[in-house]
Amino acid sequence: MALFCAGSSIAHQIVFIPGVVIVLGAKVLSSVITGEPYLSAAYAVMMSYWEVVLHFLLFLTMIHCMFRGKSYRSMGLLWAGSSIAQQIVFIPGVVNIVQKCVPPLEEYSLLVVACMGSHPAFSRPRELPIIPADKVATEQKRSLLYHPVDLILFVVLDCPLDTCFTYIYQYEDPVAFPKMLVYLFYALPLLAVFIYGLRTPGCTWMLDWTIFFAGAIAQTQWCHIGGSLHSRTSFTYRVPTDKWLTAMILNRLYVGAPIVLAIQCHISPTFCMPTVPKGETNLEKDN
């Protein structure tokens, strides 16, 4: 009976999640035709591509993991970060740019669903890999200079160089007000916290939040880069032809740093493991 219920639940998920994506796609098309013209803007078009392709693949992968009895925590966090970032940029953008249009209730409901979906993943204890206590203690005693990847990320995540300000004023879109709000009130605090996590051993929350943040930045940068190159974007706000290569490299570096940080924490979680109390490692016990 239990196997029948489990199979029924999995079958329900297999039918339900793709159905939701198809319905949302139809809703977007009908909304463009019947009364939500902002969905035909360049940013919204890129957002729809991301929703239909990447989120759909994440849904299918999570269904596969459910069917196999594997953990889908990381993919759920990636989806939650991407969905939340998508809505908190899109909704203020509609209100700010198209002031006569009010986002429908569905847009707010998608934000609520994404927040509700991320809560179980963050509240459930993570299954940490089994690493010998001696290795954890040795790794956490090493200086940041012995972690070259972490040292690079430490610099990249907070880089107050003159070239950064030059890039912002000469190459970036000056009207990206909603995106800047997200970066200032959402991304910047997390970057500061990640710098602390790279400096302080035993921050197990880095394993979850780096994935969440990587999904958020990947989604926003996809829409930002794609929107700046899209034919529906006004010529004034497109990337200048002579600055195209510089803009693409810098934007890809910006999206690459959080992704590399998440991969680094996933591949080498030793530094993020709980700190071993003094005197409890095998080497100290032998002595």
BALOBA-1460 file (C-alpha; in Angstrom, 3 decimals):
// residues 287
<rec num="1" residu="m" x="0.000" y="0.000" z="0.000"/>
<rec num="2" residu="a" x="2.854" y="2.355" z="0.875"/>
<rec num="3" residu="l" x="4.544" y="1.606" z="-2.459"/>
<rec num="4" residu="f" x="1.283" y="2.301" z="-4.279"/>
<rec num="5" residu="c" x="0.899" y="5.665" z="-2.504"/>
<rec num="6" residu="a" x="4.515" y="6.605" z="-3.243"/>
<rec num="7" residu="g" x="4.121" y="5.682" z="-6.899"/>
<rec num="8" residu="s" x="0.883" y="7.618" z="-7.106"/>
<rec num="9" residu="s" x="2.550" y="10.684" z="-5.573"/>
<rec num="10" residu="i" x="5.461" y="10.515" z="-8.019"/>
<rec num="11" residu="a" x="3.100" y="10.074" z="-10.969"/>
<rec num="12" residu="h" x="1.141" y="13.084" z="-9.778"/>
<rec num="13" residu="q" x="4.336" y="15.167" z="-9.679"/>
<rec num="14" residu="i" x="5.349" y="13.961" z="-13.149"/>
<rec num="15" residu="v" x="2.026" y="15.075" z="-14.613"/>
<rec num="16" residu="f" x="1.523" y="18.185" z="-12.474"/>
<rec num="17" residu="i" x="4.832" y="20.056" z="-12.803"/>
<rec num="18" residu="p" x="5.100" y="19.978" z="-16.632"/>
<rec num="19" residu="g" x="1.408" y="20.873" z="-16.753"/>
<rec num="20" residu="v" x="2.087" y="23.946" z="-14.636"/>
<rec num="21" residu="v" x="4.878" y="25.034" z="-16.986"/>
<rec num="22" residu="i" x="2.659" y="24.589" z="-20.064"/>
<rec num="23" residu="v" x="-0.170" y="26.533" z="-18.446"/>
<rec num="24" residu="l" x="2.216" y="29.338" z="-17.477"/>
<rec num="25" residu="g" x="3.541" y="29.492" z="-21.037"/>
<rec num="26" residu="a" x="0.015" y="29.754" z="-22.418"/>
<rec num="27" residu="k" x="-0.744" y="32.411" z="-19.796"/>
<rec num="28" residu="v" x="2.234" y="34.493" z="-20.956"/>
<rec num="29" residu="l" x="1.158" y="34.319" z="-24.608"/>
<rec num="30" residu="s" x="-2.437" y="35.229" z="-23.834"/>
<rec num="31" residu="s" x="-1.335" y="38.034" z="-21.492"/>
<rec num="32" residu="v" x="0.757" y="39.654" z="-24.217"/>
<rec num="33" residu="i" x="-2.236" y="39.617" z="-26.549"/>
<rec num="34" residu="t" x="-4.981" y="40.589" z="-24.106"/>
<rec num="35" residu="g" x="-3.602" y="43.212" z="-21.771"/>
<rec num="36" residu="e" x="-0.099" y="42.807" z="-20.342"/>
<rec num="37" residu="p" x="2.028" y="44.507" z="-23.016"/>
<rec num="38" residu="y" x="5.103" y="44.686" z="-20.775"/>
<rec num="39" residu="l" x="5.573" y="40.931" z="-21.273"/>
<rec num="40" residu="s" x="6.623" y="41.661" z="-24.855"/>
<rec num="41" residu="a" x="9.552" y="43.804" z="-23.668"/>
<rec num="42" residu="a" x="13.093" y="42.527" z="-24.166"/>
<rec num="43" residu="y" x="13.662" y="41.762" z="-20.474"/>
<rec num="44" residu="a" x="10.372" y="39.854" z="-20.187"/>
<rec num="45" residu="v" x="11.127" y="37.877" z="-23.350"/>
<rec num="46" residu="m" x="14.477" y="36.745" z="-21.945"/>
<rec num="47" residu="m" x="12.744" y="35.982" z="-18.643"/>
<rec num="48" residu="s" x="10.251" y="33.762" z="-20.481"/>
<rec num="49" residu="y" x="13.078" y="31.892" z="-22.241"/>
<rec num="50" residu="w" x="14.703" y="31.245" z="-18.870"/>
<rec num="51" residu="e" x="11.410" y="30.134" z="-17.326"/>
<rec num="52" residu="v" x="10.432" y="27.746" z="-20.101"/>
<rec num="53" residu="v" x="13.874" y="26.199" z="-20.672"/>
<rec num="54" residu="l" x="15.913" y="26.184" z="-17.455"/>
<rec num="55" residu="h" x="13.109" y="26.005" z="-14.903"/>
<rec num="56" residu="f" x="11.420" y="23.283" z="-16.943"/>
<rec num="57" residu="l" x="14.668" y="21.255" z="-17.018"/>
<rec num="58" residu="l" x="15.058" y="21.761" z="-13.267"/>
<rec num="59" residu="f" x="11.518" y="20.492" z="-12.726"/>
<rec num="60" residu="l" x="12.191" y="17.390" z="-14.831"/>
<rec num="61" residu="t" x="15.473" y="16.738" z="-13.018"/>
<rec num="62" residu="m" x="13.790" y="17.069" z="-9.627"/>
<rec num="63" residu="i" x="11.076" y="14.640" z="-10.751"/>
<rec num="64" residu="h" x="13.791" y="12.194" z="-11.806"/>
<rec num="65" residu="c" x="15.473" y="12.523" z="-8.398"/>
<rec num="66" residu="m" x="12.126" y="11.966" z="-6.659"/>
<rec num="67" residu="f" x="11.580" y="8.825" z="-8.725"/>
<rec num="68" residu="r" x="15.087" y="7.538" z="-7.920"/>
<rec num="69" residu="g" x="14.858" y="8.458" z="-4.251"/>
<rec num="70" residu="k" x="17.774" y="10.892" z="-4.525"/>
<rec num="71" residu="s" x="18.155" y="14.289" z="-2.922"/>
<rec num="72" residu="y" x="17.059" y="17.278" z="-5.008"/>
<rec num="73" residu="r" x="17.861" y="19.917" z="-2.387"/>
<rec num="74" residu="s" x="20.501" y="21.750" z="-4.442"/>
<rec num="75" residu="m" x="18.292" y="21.940" z="-7.534"/>
<rec num="76" residu="g" x="15.397" y="23.173" z="-5.417"/>
<rec num="77" residu="l" x="17.564" y="25.949" z="-3.983"/>
<rec num="78" residu="l" x="18.788" y="26.858" z="-7.471"/>
<rec num="79" residu="w" x="15.185" y="27.111" z="-8.691"/>
<rec num="80" residu="a" x="14.077" y="29.104" z="-5.637"/>
<rec num="81" residu="g" x="16.894" y="31.643" z="-5.984"/>
<rec num="82" residu="s" x="16.230" y="32.052" z="-9.689"/>
<rec num="83" residu="s" x="12.443" y="32.408" z="-9.277"/>
<rec num="84" residu="i" x="12.606" y="34.873" z="-6.385"/>
<rec num="85" residu="a" x="15.171" y="37.064" z="-8.165"/>
<rec num="86" residu="q" x="13.057" y="36.967" z="-11.317"/>
<rec num="87" residu="q" x="9.929" y="38.247" z="-9.590"/>
<rec num="88" residu="i" x="11.529" y="40.876" z="-7.339"/>
<rec num="89" residu="v" x="13.141" y="42.463" z="-10.411"/>
<rec num="90" residu="f" x="10.170" y="42.028" z="-12.731"/>
<rec num="91" residu="i" x="7.393" y="43.348" z="-10.463"/>
<rec num="92" residu="p" x="9.124" y="46.649" z="-9.471"/>
<rec num="93" residu="g" x="10.203" y="47.046" z="-13.098"/>
<rec num="94" residu="v" x="6.608" y="46.930" z="-14.289"/>
<rec num="95" residu="v" x="5.482" y="49.388" z="-11.620"/>
<rec num="96" residu="n" x="8.410" y="51.755" z="-12.254"/>
<rec num="97" residu="i" x="8.635" y="51.728" z="-16.047"/>
<rec num="98" residu="v" x="5.008" y="51.094" z="-17.029"/>
<rec num="99" residu="q" x="3.262" y="53.042" z="-14.301"/>
<rec num="100" residu="k" x="-0.199" y="52.610" z="-15.780"/>
<rec num="101" residu="c" x="0.076" y="48.814" z="-15.627"/>
<rec num="102" residu="v" x="-0.257" y="46.965" z="-12.348"/>
<rec num="103" residu="p" x="1.188" y="43.429" z="-12.241"/>
<rec num="104" residu="p" x="-1.604" y="40.862" z="-11.907"/>
<rec num="105" residu="l" x="-2.093" y="38.716" z="-8.849"/>
<rec num="106" residu="e" x="-0.409" y="35.759" z="-10.578"/>
<rec num="107" residu="e" x="2.977" y="37.501" z="-10.486"/>
<rec num="108" residu="y" x="2.769" y="37.989" z="-6.728"/>
<rec num="109" residu="s" x="1.546" y="34.423" z="-6.268"/>
<rec num="110" residu="l" x="4.607" y="33.099" z="-8.138"/>
<rec num="111" residu="l" x="6.836" y="35.034" z="-5.734"/>
<rec num="112" residu="v" x="4.972" y="33.578" z="-2.753"/>
<rec num="113" residu="v" x="5.239" y="30.041" z="-4.181"/>
<rec num="114" residu="a" x="8.999" y="30.437" z="-4.687"/>
<rec num="115" residu="c" x="9.449" y="31.680" z="-1.102"/>
<rec num="116" residu="m" x="7.336" y="28.823" z="0.249"/>
<rec num="117" residu="g" x="9.290" y="26.328" z="-1.849"/>
<rec num="118" residu="s" x="12.637" y="27.532" z="-0.515"/>
<rec num="119" residu="h" x="11.593" y="27.336" z="3.147"/>
<rec num="120" residu="p" x="11.632" y="23.497" z="3.465"/>
<rec num="121" residu="a" x="15.049" y="23.310" z="1.791"/>
<rec num="122" residu="f" x="16.602" y="25.842" z="4.171"/>
<rec num="123" residu="s" x="14.860" y="24.530" z="7.291"/>
<rec num="124" residu="r" x="15.740" y="20.877" z="6.717"/>
<rec num="125" residu="p" x="19.199" y="19.856" z="8.023"/>
<rec num="126" residu="r" x="21.683" y="19.272" z="5.216"/>
<rec num="127" residu="e" x="23.260" y="15.832" z="4.846"/>
<rec num="128" residu="l" x="26.945" y="16.678" z="5.190"/>
<rec num="129" residu="p" x="29.611" y="14.426" z="3.658"/>
<rec num="130" residu="i" x="31.629" y="12.234" z="5.996"/>
<rec num="131" residu="i" x="35.072" y="13.812" z="6.332"/>
<rec num="132" residu="p" x="37.632" y="12.749" z="8.968"/>
<rec num="133" residu="a" x="37.881" y="15.195" z="11.858"/>
<rec num="134" residu="d" x="41.657" y="15.450" z="11.395"/>
<rec num="135" residu="k" x="41.236" y="16.604" z="7.802"/>
<rec num="136" residu="v" x="38.608" y="19.171" z="8.811"/>
<rec num="137" residu="a" x="40.791" y="20.565" z="11.593"/>
<rec num="138" residu="t" x="43.877" y="20.722" z="9.353"/>
<rec num="139" residu="e" x="42.014" y="22.425" z="6.516"/>
<rec num="140" residu="q" x="40.410" y="25.030" z="8.770"/>
<rec num="141" residu="k" x="43.728" y="25.979" z="10.391"/>
<rec num="142" residu="r" x="45.282" y="26.881" z="7.048"/>
<rec num="143" residu="s" x="45.502" y="30.525" z="6.043"/>
<rec num="144" residu="l" x="43.405" y="31.996" z="3.247"/>
<rec num="145" residu="l" x="46.606" y="32.218" z="1.201"/>
<rec num="146" residu="y" x="46.554" y="28.412" z="0.951"/>
<rec num="147" residu="h" x="43.100" y="28.533" z="-0.692"/>
<rec num="148" residu="p" x="43.848" y="30.195" z="-4.058"/>
<rec num="149" residu="v" x="40.298" y="29.831" z="-5.414"/>
<rec num="150" residu="d" x="38.795" y="31.233" z="-2.218"/>
<rec num="151" residu="l" x="41.304" y="34.085" z="-2.259"/>
<rec num="152" residu="i" x="40.300" y="35.015" z="-5.818"/>
<rec num="153" residu="l" x="36.612" y="34.887" z="-4.881"/>
<rec num="154" residu="f" x="37.323" y="36.950" z="-1.774"/>
<rec num="155" residu="v" x="38.631" y="39.727" z="-4.018"/>
<rec num="156" residu="v" x="36.041" y="39.380" z="-6.800"/>
<rec num="157" residu="l" x="33.008" y="39.487" z="-4.507"/>
<rec num="158" residu="d" x="33.904" y="42.972" z="-3.301"/>
<rec num="159" residu="c" x="36.069" y="44.787" z="-5.834"/>
<rec num="160" residu="p" x="36.137" y="48.609" z="-5.318"/>
<rec num="161" residu="l" x="38.448" y="49.340" z="-8.261"/>
<rec num="162" residu="d" x="38.278" y="52.431" z="-10.455"/>
<rec num="163" residu="t" x="37.689" y="50.202" z="-13.481"/>
<rec num="164" residu="c" x="34.446" y="48.980" z="-11.912"/>
<rec num="165" residu="f" x="33.112" y="52.521" z="-11.558"/>
<rec num="166" residu="t" x="34.240" y="53.316" z="-15.113"/>
<rec num="167" residu="y" x="32.317" y="50.295" z="-16.358"/>
<rec num="168" residu="i" x="29.156" y="51.283" z="-14.478"/>
<rec num="169" residu="y" x="29.094" y="54.837" z="-15.830"/>
<rec num="170" residu="q" x="30.275" y="54.180" z="-19.401"/>
<rec num="171" residu="y" x="28.901" y="50.784" z="-20.371"/>
<rec num="172" residu="e" x="25.894" y="49.939" z="-18.183"/>
<rec num="173" residu="d" x="22.231" y="50.755" z="-18.818"/>
<rec num="174" residu="p" x="21.467" y="53.875" z="-16.707"/>
<rec num="175" residu="v" x="17.749" y="53.065" z="-16.301"/>
<rec num="176" residu="a" x="18.092" y="49.654" z="-14.642"/>
<rec num="177" residu="f" x="16.592" y="50.946" z="-11.403"/>
<rec num="178" residu="p" x="14.801" y="47.735" z="-10.268"/>
<rec num="179" residu="k" x="17.914" y="45.652" z="-10.921"/>
<rec num="180" residu="m" x="20.032" y="48.049" z="-8.891"/>
<rec num="181" residu="l" x="17.545" y="47.839" z="-6.017"/>
<rec num="182" residu="v" x="17.920" y="44.066" z="-6.012"/>
<rec num="183" residu="y" x="21.709" y="44.263" z="-6.140"/>
<rec num="184" residu="l" x="21.907" y="46.809" z="-3.318"/>
<rec num="185" residu="f" x="19.361" y="45.306" z="-0.927"/>
<rec num="186" residu="y" x="19.622" y="41.632" z="-1.856"/>
<rec num="187" residu="a" x="22.937" y="40.824" z="-3.523"/>
<rec num="188" residu="l" x="25.303" y="43.180" z="-1.712"/>
<rec num="189" residu="p" x="24.471" y="41.932" z="1.823"/>
<rec num="190" residu="l" x="24.868" y="38.321" z="0.672"/>
<rec num="191" residu="l" x="28.228" y="39.111" z="-0.923"/>
<rec num="192" residu="a" x="29.417" y="40.607" z="2.364"/>
<rec num="193" residu="v" x="28.194" y="37.518" z="4.235"/>
<rec num="194" residu="f" x="29.949" y="35.221" z="1.748"/>
<rec num="195" residu="i" x="33.210" y="37.089" z="2.305"/>
<rec num="196" residu="y" x="32.775" y="36.357" z="6.004"/>
<rec num="197" residu="g" x="32.078" y="32.710" z="5.181"/>
<rec num="198" residu="l" x="35.257" y="32.447" z="3.120"/>
<rec num="199" residu="r" x="37.236" y="33.854" z="6.012"/>
<rec num="200" residu="t" x="35.601" y="31.941" z="8.884"/>
<rec num="201" residu="p" x="35.705" y="28.113" z="9.028"/>
<rec num="202" residu="g" x="32.648" y="26.039" z="9.901"/>
<rec num="203" residu="c" x="29.978" y="28.111" z="8.077"/>
<rec num="204" residu="t" x="27.797" y="25.217" z="6.888"/>
<rec num="205" residu="w" x="25.121" y="27.623" z="5.660"/>
<rec num="206" residu="m" x="27.498" y="28.523" z="2.797"/>
<rec num="207" residu="l" x="26.653" y="25.188" z="1.149"/>
<rec num="208" residu="d" x="22.999" y="26.213" z="0.689"/>
<rec num="209" residu="w" x="23.108" y="29.973" z="0.278"/>
<rec num="210" residu="t" x="25.806" y="29.946" z="-2.409"/>
<rec num="211" residu="i" x="23.570" y="27.733" z="-4.588"/>
<rec num="212" residu="f" x="20.569" y="29.967" z="-3.931"/>
<rec num="213" residu="f" x="22.569" y="33.082" z="-4.799"/>
<rec num="214" residu="a" x="24.126" y="31.522" z="-7.914"/>
<rec num="215" residu="g" x="20.650" y="30.796" z="-9.282"/>
<rec num="216" residu="a" x="19.515" y="34.351" z="-8.566"/>
<rec num="217" residu="i" x="22.505" y="36.031" z="-10.222"/>
<rec num="218" residu="a" x="22.436" y="33.672" z="-13.204"/>
<rec num="219" residu="q" x="18.780" y="34.535" z="-13.870"/>
<rec num="220" residu="t" x="19.186" y="38.298" z="-13.513"/>
<rec num="221" residu="q" x="22.348" y="38.413" z="-15.629"/>
<rec num="222" residu="w" x="20.775" y="36.265" z="-18.332"/>
<rec num="223" residu="c" x="17.900" y="38.726" z="-18.641"/>
<rec num="224" residu="h" x="20.221" y="41.733" z="-18.356"/>
<rec num="225" residu="i" x="22.694" y="40.568" z="-21.006"/>
<rec num="226" residu="g" x="19.991" y="39.256" z="-23.321"/>
<rec num="227" residu="g" x="17.865" y="42.366" z="-22.910"/>
<rec num="228" residu="s" x="20.775" y="44.674" z="-23.730"/>
<rec num="229" residu="l" x="21.328" y="42.814" z="-27.017"/>
<rec num="230" residu="h" x="17.695" y="42.177" z="-27.956"/>
<rec num="231" residu="s" x="16.213" y="43.881" z="-31.008"/>
<rec num="232" residu="r" x="13.248" y="45.140" z="-28.952"/>
<rec num="233" residu="t" x="15.538" y="47.218" z="-26.750"/>
<rec num="234" residu="s" x="15.793" y="50.860" z="-27.764"/>
<rec num="235" residu="f" x="18.980" y="51.564" z="-29.675"/>
<rec num="236" residu="t" x="20.009" y="54.129" z="-27.040"/>
<rec num="237" residu="y" x="20.155" y="51.452" z="-24.337"/>
<rec num="238" residu="r" x="21.873" y="48.708" z="-26.313"/>
<rec num="239" residu="v" x="25.524" y="47.877" z="-25.765"/>
<rec num="240" residu="p" x="27.659" y="50.027" z="-28.130"/>
<rec num="241" residu="t" x="29.316" y="48.003" z="-30.863"/>
<rec num="242" residu="d" x="32.829" y="49.140" z="-29.963"/>
<rec num="243" residu="k" x="32.266" y="48.255" z="-26.279"/>
<rec num="244" residu="w" x="30.482" y="44.942" z="-26.876"/>
<rec num="245" residu="l" x="33.393" y="42.649" z="-26.017"/>
<rec num="246" residu="t" x="34.246" y="44.535" z="-22.808"/>
<rec num="247" residu="a" x="30.645" y="44.528" z="-21.625"/>
<rec num="248" residu="m" x="30.202" y="40.802" z="-22.329"/>
<rec num="249" residu="i" x="33.420" y="39.814" z="-20.562"/>
<rec num="250" residu="l" x="32.656" y="41.859" z="-17.444"/>
<rec num="251" residu="n" x="29.047" y="40.680" z="-17.238"/>
<rec num="252" residu="r" x="30.072" y="37.046" z="-17.640"/>
<rec num="253" residu="l" x="32.717" y="37.445" z="-14.962"/>
<rec num="254" residu="y" x="30.066" y="38.872" z="-12.672"/>
<rec num="255" residu="v" x="27.773" y="35.894" z="-13.178"/>
<rec num="256" residu="g" x="30.696" y="33.474" z="-13.102"/>
<rec num="257" residu="a" x="31.978" y="34.407" z="-9.624"/>
<rec num="258" residu="p" x="28.868" y="33.237" z="-7.662"/>
<rec num="259" residu="i" x="28.672" y="30.058" z="-9.768"/>
<rec num="260" residu="v" x="32.344" y="29.247" z="-9.134"/>
<rec num="261" residu="l" x="31.807" y="29.956" z="-5.433"/>
<rec num="262" residu="a" x="28.867" y="27.521" z="-5.300"/>
<rec num="263" residu="i" x="30.847" y="24.857" z="-7.181"/>
<rec num="264" residu="q" x="33.853" y="25.377" z="-4.920"/>
<rec num="265" residu="c" x="31.735" y="24.926" z="-1.787"/>
<rec num="266" residu="h" x="30.152" y="21.804" z="-3.281"/>
<rec num="267" residu="i" x="33.401" y="20.188" z="-4.448"/>
<rec num="268" residu="s" x="35.467" y="21.111" z="-1.392"/>
<rec num="269" residu="p" x="33.104" y="21.421" z="1.608"/>
<rec num="270" residu="t" x="35.805" y="20.684" z="4.198"/>
<rec num="271" residu="f" x="36.329" y="24.328" z="5.135"/>
<rec num="272" residu="c" x="32.563" y="24.732" z="5.646"/>
<rec num="273" residu="m" x="32.208" y="21.700" z="7.921"/>
<rec num="274" residu="p" x="31.394" y="22.250" z="11.620"/>
<rec num="275" residu="t" x="34.457" y="23.229" z="13.619"/>
<rec num="276" residu="v" x="35.997" y="20.317" z="15.512"/>
<rec num="277" residu="p" x="36.293" y="21.056" z="19.265"/>
<rec num="278" residu="k" x="39.831" y="21.211" z="20.574"/>
<rec num="279" residu="g" x="41.118" y="17.839" z="21.746"/>
<rec num="280" residu="e" x="38.633" y="15.713" z="19.778"/>
<rec num="281" residu="t" x="40.691" y="14.970" z="16.665"/>
<rec num="282" residu="n" x="42.356" y="11.583" z="16.365"/>
<rec num="283" residu="l" x="45.841" y="13.123" z="16.290"/>
<rec num="284" residu="e" x="45.272" y="15.002" z="19.538"/>
<rec num="285" residu="k" x="43.784" y="11.899" z="21.180"/>
<rec num="286" residu="d" x="46.833" y="9.829" z="20.214"/>
<rec num="287" residu="n" x="49.101" y="12.427" z="21.791"/>
